[in-house]
Amino acid sequence: MSLKIYERLSAISFSRPSGTDKEKEVASFLEKEIRKIGFEPEVETFEYTRKVPKKATLTAIYENGEERSFSVTGVIDSSSTPEEGITAELYYLSSFDDVSLGRIKGKVVLIHDRLSPKTYRKLKEAGIVSYITTSGTIRDTYENSDLETVRFRDNLLDIGAVPAFTIRMIDAVELLKSYPQKVRVTLSLKEEKVESQNLLVKVQGTEYPEEILVAGAHYDSVPFSKGSWDNGAGTVEILSLLEHLKDHPGKRTVYTVWFGSEETGLQGSKAFVKRHEKELGKILEKEAGFLIRIVDRLANSIVFPIPRVIPEKLRDDLIEYFSPSRSAQSELPAIKEEKISEFHF
């Protein structure tokens, strides 16, 4: 089995971003593998929209009137600038302390860390007009690196988008060393529809078919990444699980799901939940570690051993990550952790 897993992983280890032909290529590969195992996959196509950069520029303006351009990409789903762009002072923010935050109002801010809702809110409240994040390291060269295109995450949208950009780290260093008086940034975004798909196989339970377990993995990757670990490994593990279930169906029903477009805001998961809303009450547990052994034993246990509770800290962390208005859990009272009696499989 290990050789087959490796061969499958090797077959899909290439960049496969959401909505691209490469993502569809992996979906087609998975359909063929599922049929080889002996199941007919349900292909659930879905669409979502995003705002993609059509034009992004950064120009440094110096005291003597000279200008110099630096290569940047616009951040997907951020915000367009006026056609003439935004001209403002550049400020390198190395710390989110109150003194530094007090200096950035009306400025374009350069940062080298990804933003959390908490840190982004600080930038917005401090009055920035745009921000620039860095890509890569100072050891990169133009020959061995690409300029990354990142996405403005959903948990930042509720705070309000500003024009955002990504610059190579080596260019960011050069920009700061040149001491520009001001910078001018322009960003033009255009809304586009993206089509993707989930693959689903339902393995009917022999005694409790109305009770459902779900084991899933996403098969897309971020740009410029082969995605072997995130989440090619999970993708092929679910195929192995399906092979096991073919010969050893459980007492409970098991859904194996391969999600598309996870890297662009959990789009496949959202589409799956929307399509299967009426079944959510039957779903007991999501993918667990050691998939074949765990799912096999859970599916055949006389009494289901895992309580359906959400630890208070986990609930709070999820709300912070996704933002309160986008988290269904924010509407529920916190469930304090209870001592759970020891259970042995």
WORA-V79572 format. One record per helix or strand. SS is the DSSP state (H for helix, E for strand). FROM is the first residue (numbers start at 1). TO is the last residue. If there is no record, write none. Layout:
ss:SS from:FROM to:TO
ss:SS from:FROM to:TO
This chain:
ss:H from:2 to:12
ss:H from:21 to:37
ss:E from:42 to:61
ss:E from:67 to:70
ss:E from:72 to:74
ss:E from:76 to:76
ss:E from:86 to:88
ss:E from:90 to:92
ss:H from:98 to:101
ss:E from:108 to:110
ss:H from:117 to:126
ss:E from:130 to:135
ss:E from:151 to:151
ss:H from:154 to:157
ss:E from:163 to:168
ss:H from:169 to:177
ss:E from:182 to:203
ss:E from:208 to:218
ss:H from:228 to:247
ss:E from:252 to:259
ss:H from:267 to:275
ss:H from:277 to:282
ss:E from:283 to:285
ss:H from:291 to:300
ss:H from:312 to:322
ss:H from:324 to:326
ss:H from:328 to:331
